[in-house]
Amino acid sequence: RENSSENILSSANRLLLHEGRLMLAESTRLLDVYLFLFDDFLLITKIKRNKKKYGGSDTSLIPVCPSLTPDLQSFIREGGFCTVLDQPIPLDRLILKNVEPI
């Protein structure tokens, strides 16, 4: 959808409320995703693992943002990264429902 996403992503006053891993059920498969819940929208990212190694370099020296969870920090140090799966979902358009576990 054509939409000016620059405005929604550039707020300096945005707060990160929660983040974490989740398995997203698509039609025929499960997708490993990482969610970022901000005070105004939900961002769903797809977890990707880098298949290449960095030629024996020490990946523990890669700088990582200290505000990320330790789980995400270690994932990034191992060469993983997250790509945005879809447009951010504004919280005023989000509906949450409890569902029974599969």
N, C-alpha and C positions, 0 to 999 in steps of 0.2 A: 504494500500500500504506500502510495506517495505521502510522506509525512516528514516534517522537519524534525528529525531525531536529534539534531544538534542541540536544540533547546532542552530537551528532556535529559540528555546525558551530561550537560555542562554545568549543572547547578553546584555552586560551592557550598551550599547549606545542606546538602543531602546527607542523611545519616544511614549507615549500614546497621540494620537491626539484627540480622541473623544471616548465616551462610552455612551451607552444608551439602553433602552428597545425597543423591536420591536416584532410585531406579525409575525411569519413566517408561511406562508401557505404551509402545506404539502398536500399530495394528498386528504385526506378526513377530515383534522382537522387543527385547528390553534394551533401553538405552541408558548408559551411565552418564548422569548429568550432575552439574554443580549449580546450586541455586544461590542467588544473592538477593536477600529481601531488604530493600531500602525503605525509608519512611514514605515514599511516594510511588514506588513501582517494584515489581518482581522481575528479575533478570534470570533467564534460564540459559546456561551455557553447556556445551557438549564437551566432555572430557576427552582429550586426545593424548595419546602417549607417543613420544618421539621414539621412533625405532632405531635411529642412529645414535651411537655413542659419540662422545666428544673427544675421540682420540686419546683416551686415557687421562684427560685433564680432570682436575679435582672439581667436581660439580658442587661440592659443599661450599665452595667459595662464591657461587653465584648469589648476588644480592637479591633478597626477597623482602617484600614489604612486611614489617613486623606486625602490622595489624591483622594479617591473615591468620587463619587457624593453623596450628602446627601441622595438621594433616595436609592442608593445601600447600604450605611452605615446603614440606618434604616432597610432595608430588612435583612441584615446580623444579626443585633441585635435581630431581631424577630426569628432567628433560620434558616433563609433561606440560600441557598448556590447555587453556579453555578458550573455545570460540563461541560467540553468541549464536544460539540456536534459532531464535526468532526475535521479533520486536519485543521490547520491554512491555510488561503488562501493567498498566496503571492500576493502583489499588482500588480506585473508585469503580473499576470495571471488573474486579476479581470477585468471584463467588467461591467460597470454600464449602465443601461438603464432606462429612464423615462417611467413609466407605468401609465395608468389612474387609479384613485381610484375605488375600487369595489363598 
